[in-house]
Amino acid sequence: MQHRCPICKKPTNSEVHSEFPFCSERCKLQDLGNWASEKYVVSEPIFSEDDDEPDDSPEPDDIKH
C-alpha cells in the first residue's frame, strides 16, 4: 500500500517501510508527541451520553452456578 507520511509528506510504502504509514521512526515519534502534547484532539465524541442503553447482561451476582 502506498501513502504519504502524515508528518513530512514523503511517499511511503507498506512493503518497504516498517514504520508505515510513517516514513521513519522520527516521524512516528513526532506524531506520538503531538498526541501526548494534545496538539491533536478528537473534536466530537464518537457517541453521545444520551445514546447509552442500559446493559441487559446479568450482573456477576445474578449468575447462578
C-alpha positions as CSV (number, residue, x, y, z in Angstrom):
1,M,0.0,0.0,0.0
2,Q,1.4,3.4,-0.9
3,H,0.6,6.5,1.2
4,R,2.2,9.8,2.2
5,C,3.8,10.2,5.6
6,P,1.3,12.2,7.7
7,I,4.2,14.3,9.2
8,C,6.6,15.1,6.4
9,K,4.5,14.0,3.4
10,K,7.3,11.8,1.9
11,P,5.9,8.8,-0.1
12,T,5.8,5.6,2.0
13,N,5.1,2.0,1.1
14,S,3.8,-0.6,3.5
15,E,6.0,-3.2,1.8
16,V,9.2,-1.2,2.3
17,H,8.8,1.0,5.4
18,S,8.5,-0.8,8.7
19,E,7.1,2.3,10.3
20,F,4.2,2.6,7.8
21,P,2.3,4.9,7.4
22,F,5.2,7.0,8.6
23,C,8.4,7.1,6.6
24,S,10.7,6.8,9.7
25,E,10.9,6.3,13.4
26,R,11.5,10.1,13.8
27,C,8.2,10.9,12.1
28,K,6.4,8.2,14.1
29,L,7.7,9.6,17.4
30,Q,6.9,13.2,16.4
31,D,3.3,12.1,15.8
32,L,3.2,10.4,19.2
33,G,4.5,13.6,20.8
34,N,1.8,15.6,19.0
35,W,-0.9,13.4,20.6
36,A,0.8,13.5,24.0
37,S,1.0,17.3,24.0
38,E,-2.6,17.4,22.9
39,K,-1.8,19.1,19.6
40,Y,-4.2,16.6,18.1
41,V,-7.7,16.2,19.7
42,V,-10.9,14.4,18.8
43,S,-13.3,17.2,18.0
44,E,-16.5,15.4,18.8
45,P,-17.4,12.4,20.9
46,I,-17.9,9.1,19.0
47,F,-21.2,8.7,20.7
48,S,-23.3,10.9,23.0
49,E,-24.1,10.1,26.6
50,D,-27.8,10.1,25.7
51,D,-27.1,7.1,23.4
52,D,-26.2,4.9,26.4
53,E,-28.5,2.0,26.6
54,P,-29.0,0.1,29.8
55,D,-26.9,-3.1,29.8
56,D,-29.2,-6.1,29.9
57,S,-26.4,-8.6,30.7
58,P,-26.6,-10.2,34.1
59,E,-24.5,-8.8,36.9
60,P,-22.0,-11.3,38.3
61,D,-24.1,-11.7,41.5
62,D,-27.1,-12.7,39.3
63,I,-25.4,-15.6,37.7
64,K,-26.2,-18.9,39.3
65,H,-23.6,-21.6,39.4
